[in-house]
Amino acid sequence: MSNKPRVLSGIQPTGESMQLGNYLGAVQNWVQMQDGYDAYYCVVDLHAITLEPPEPEALRQRTRIVAAQLLAAGLDPDRCALFVQSHLPEHPQLSWVLECLTGFGEASRMTQFKDKSTRAGADRQGVGLFTYPILQAADILLYQADQVPIGEDQRQHLELTRNLAQRFNARYGDTFVVPEAFIPKAAAKILDLQDPTAKMSKSRPDAGTIYLSDPASVITRKIKRAVTDTDGEVRYDPEGKPGLSNLLAIHAALTGASVEAVAKEFSGQGYGALKGAVAEAVVAFAEPFAARSQELLDDPAELDRILARGAERARAVASVTVADAYAKVGFLPAAVG
């Protein structure tokens, strides 16, 4: 039993590659947390079918891709548990109990459901979109996580998780750790290269998104075409110069410098010099990252072995949590033999 605080986080297997914003905004911090925390990281493939389910073979391949890329980014199976959500039936088992403790109005207020149902109509959305924040709560509570690395936009979902943990504990006795948000101060918020008012995302046009599997020529072209402004002065000003500030943030995050130091370095050199340096920094990271990812994908048996090992470690915690919760709810245990 580790005496380190436990963290849990997950990533969906969407698209054919992780994008730069995923890595700098989240995964880079996961890597750094492996030594100071008892870390559990999950490829949340159950969540990947919430909206428009991908083709079965595509989902399987994307799950392997994101697992390989997480390992290439620096997750170490000896220092964390890396596993696939659907490999543990405990996730939906606990989710059902939590769904029965969640009010309809409470679930209706979740932001993503409100936004998507308003745009497309609630009758066109699957029930999974309505209940997925509760499955997300089960993901967290299963592992008795002390902290959950999140962005500011995920606070609402974590608050639901905390409420459900407290509600269950009040009704059935202490069962779940009530998790706290962990928002790394150094986490980089990477914006779309063509629309720096929005986060870089797989759901946005490719021209503004850097995928870590992109060839060097594509990465360089995207960065050199990034939207900036017309005054030509290199300075960090997220509100007044969001496009330029985004490039400074990318360079700083990949080199370990502060954005102020990067701005000072390129002061007076013009935007072209900065864009060239940002492209070089991204390519210097992305090329070995892509090569390592491909090595792992070329040996699916070894990749599956790593994921099975992570699932075994995760199951040792999740199975105990579900057994305890089910016993307290009053479910009759299955007879043995």
Salt bridges, closest charged atoms under 4 A:
GLU16 OE2 - ARG62 NE 3.01
ASP35 OD1 - ARG79 NH1 2.92
ASP38 OD2 - ARG6 NE 3.00
ASP38 OD1 - ARG313 NH2 3.01
GLU57 OE1 - ARG60 NE 3.23
ASP76 OD2 - ARG79 NE 3.28
ASP78 OD1 - ARG309 NH2 2.18
GLU106 OE2 - ARG167 NH2 2.89
ASP139 OD2 - HIS47 NE2 2.81
ASP139 OD1 - HIS91 ND1 2.72
GLU152 OE1 - ARG155 NE 2.86
ASP153 OD2 - LYS199 NZ 3.20
GLU159 OE1 - ARG162 NE 3.86
GLU180 OE2 - ARG162 NH1 3.42
ASP192 OD2 - ARG204 NE 3.19
ASP195 OD2 - ARG204 NH2 2.88
ASP214 OD2 - LYS222 NZ 2.87
ASP229 OD1 - LYS241 NZ 2.98
ASP231 OD2 - ARG235 NH1 3.64
ASP231 OD1 - LYS241 NZ 2.57
GLU233 OE1 - ARG235 NH1 3.07
ASP237 OD2 - ARG235 NH2 3.52
GLU295 OE1 - ARG292 NH1 3.21
GLU302 OE2 - ARG305 NH2 2.76
ASP304 OD2 - ARG64 NH2 2.59
ASP324 OD2 - LYS328 NZ 3.37
